Amino acid sequence: MLDKLHDVGRSASHAVGLIVDRTAAVDLRWLAAGTLLYFLSQAVRTRGWYTILRASYPEATGLRAHDVMRAYLAGAGINAIVPARGGDVVKLAMVHRRIEG
């Protein structure tokens, strides 16, 4: 039993060592480029959703772009944690408050 635990500990230690080695080898320029592209994609998706909502509800004068961005990013964050697209419900609830009727 103790031998198996020792083997598991050694394997886990080896895995952590590999992760640390690979992380240290990451080129920071590529990391920055990937981060920038990710934020750009979120901004484009958010603006697209805002445009779709404004076209669907032209009378919704209380709907602003930053409200949609806030709802979209909150929903995306929740989707990363909660299964079954729970963040989409949050997105819709947050935007629904800004649309009259």
C-alpha positions as CSV (number, residue, x, y, z in Angstrom):
1,M,0.0,0.0,0.0
2,L,2.8,2.4,0.9
3,D,4.7,1.5,-2.2
4,K,1.7,2.5,-4.4
5,L,1.3,5.8,-2.5
6,H,5.0,6.4,-3.1
7,D,4.6,5.7,-6.8
8,V,1.7,8.0,-7.0
9,G,3.6,10.8,-5.3
10,R,6.6,10.3,-7.6
11,S,4.4,10.4,-10.7
12,A,2.6,13.6,-9.4
13,S,6.0,15.2,-8.7
14,H,7.2,14.3,-12.2
15,A,4.0,15.8,-13.7
16,V,4.4,19.0,-11.8
17,G,8.0,19.2,-12.8
18,L,7.1,18.8,-16.5
19,I,4.4,21.6,-16.2
20,V,6.9,23.9,-14.6
21,D,9.5,23.2,-17.3
22,R,7.0,23.7,-20.1
23,T,5.7,26.9,-18.5
24,A,9.1,28.4,-18.2
25,A,9.7,27.7,-21.9
26,V,6.7,29.7,-23.1
27,D,7.7,32.7,-25.3
28,L,6.2,35.8,-23.7
29,R,5.6,37.4,-27.1
30,W,3.3,34.5,-28.1
31,L,1.6,34.6,-24.7
32,A,0.9,38.4,-25.1
33,A,-0.3,37.9,-28.7
34,G,-2.7,35.1,-27.7
35,T,-4.0,37.2,-24.8
36,L,-4.5,40.2,-27.0
37,L,-6.3,38.1,-29.7
38,Y,-8.5,36.6,-27.0
39,F,-9.6,40.0,-25.7
40,L,-10.2,41.2,-29.2
41,S,-12.4,38.2,-30.0
42,Q,-14.4,38.9,-26.8
43,A,-14.9,42.5,-27.8
44,V,-16.0,41.6,-31.3
45,R,-18.4,39.0,-30.1
46,T,-19.9,41.4,-27.5
47,R,-20.3,44.1,-30.1
48,G,-22.0,41.6,-32.5
49,W,-24.4,40.5,-29.8
50,Y,-25.2,44.2,-29.0
51,T,-25.9,44.8,-32.7
52,I,-28.2,41.8,-32.9
53,L,-30.1,42.9,-29.8
54,R,-30.5,46.5,-31.0
55,A,-31.8,45.3,-34.4
56,S,-34.2,42.9,-32.6
57,Y,-35.4,45.5,-30.1
58,P,-35.2,48.9,-31.7
59,E,-37.4,50.4,-29.0
60,A,-35.0,49.3,-26.2
61,T,-33.4,52.7,-25.6
62,G,-32.1,51.7,-22.2
63,L,-29.8,49.0,-23.7
64,R,-26.2,50.3,-23.9
65,A,-23.1,48.6,-25.3
66,H,-21.4,48.4,-21.9
67,D,-24.5,46.7,-20.4
68,V,-24.3,44.0,-23.1
69,M,-20.5,43.7,-22.6
70,R,-20.9,43.3,-18.8
71,A,-23.6,40.6,-19.3
72,Y,-21.6,38.8,-22.0
73,L,-18.4,38.6,-19.9
74,A,-20.2,37.6,-16.8
75,G,-22.0,34.8,-18.6
76,A,-18.7,33.7,-20.2
77,G,-17.1,33.5,-16.8
78,I,-19.9,31.6,-15.3
79,N,-19.9,29.2,-18.3
80,A,-16.3,28.4,-17.4
81,I,-17.4,27.2,-13.9
82,V,-21.0,26.0,-14.1
83,P,-21.9,23.2,-16.5
84,A,-24.8,23.1,-19.0
85,R,-24.4,26.7,-20.2
86,G,-25.6,28.2,-16.9
87,G,-23.9,31.5,-17.8
88,D,-26.2,32.0,-20.8
89,V,-29.1,32.3,-18.4
90,V,-27.2,35.0,-16.5
91,K,-26.5,36.8,-19.8
92,L,-30.1,36.8,-20.8
93,A,-31.3,37.9,-17.3
94,M,-28.8,40.8,-17.2
95,V,-29.8,42.0,-20.7
96,H,-33.5,41.4,-20.2
97,R,-33.5,44.0,-17.3
98,R,-32.4,46.6,-19.8
99,I,-35.0,45.8,-22.5
100,E,-38.5,47.3,-21.8
101,G,-41.4,45.1,-22.4
